[in-house]
Amino acid sequence: MWKANAPANIALIKYMGKNETCNKKNIPLNTSISYILPKYLSFVEVSLYEGDSDLFVNNSQLSTTLYSNFSNNEISRFLQHAQFLKEHFEFEKNFSIKSWNNFPTGIGIASSASSFAALTKTIVAAIVDLKNEPYPSNEYLSQLSRVASGSSCRSFFQPWSIWTPDKAEKLDIPIKDLITSVIIIDKTQKKISSSQAHKLVRTSLLFENRPQRANFRAIQLIDALKNSNWQAAYKIAWQEFMDMHALFHTSDSPFFYITPKSWQILSEVQKFWEDNNDGPIITMDAGPAIHLLWRSDQSQLLTKFNPT
Ligand code: PMV
């Protein structure tokens, strides 16, 4: 039996919009930058299976703190990726696959990044073990995982990761040990998946210069973080997630993730910064949840932030 786990990640510079002219899957149009969410993990366990094809063992009642209740669509994505990896390594035996998360899906933390990173690690470990081949580098695993879920390629590097159209890698930033938190706004399943969002944003008139804007912000963010200019990093991250959501709001047809409750928290964060001249970096993904990142020396300050 082979087991591995992988963490989720949150992007401060977003991957939104794929390169449709490239023959490889999930190649981004712009650089993205993420921070790892070390508390949010996906786990995968695989063993050899005698059946005619791979088997995904779903378990909806694992425990009260572990979640493994995947939809048919999610299961077929797992099986498709397992098949891709087997073909890639020219491996013909079948696997029985189990997976679970220590966080529920639909709360604003994309489980696909951690799930596919964990699946890639585990299946590859099993195959290379059985074939007596060396275990590939994280860079190589990241490229394989990207094929299943673009953002999963960033989950191989900690704590900061940078993903350019060529590859994902560790980003060397002196500010580490951030305190990350998620404000859950709405637990209902989102109507537009990130795969649909990647396509729809291309219909927005704002999309034309989107890669340039994101790439420029990536440079600005690295500069701000390397120079410990936290306030500049906060402003860049704010502009960036608002830019992505503006694409959503101006697509044909438009779609929205920001709810009245999200707006309220956003303005509370803004007020907190004004009052304290300091505060968290804030971002939102393709969902209503709000992600906050605090520096480790802000542990006192963060107790003053009590969103309503
Ligand atoms: O990896 P995907 O196809 O689920 O896309 C993720 C897109 C965002 O989460 C909205 C942004 C990002 O960079 O993670």
Residues whose N, C-alpha, C, O or C-beta is under 5 A from the ligand:
A	BS01	PMV	A11 I13 K14 Y15 S32 S149 G150 S151 S152 S194 S195 D285 A286
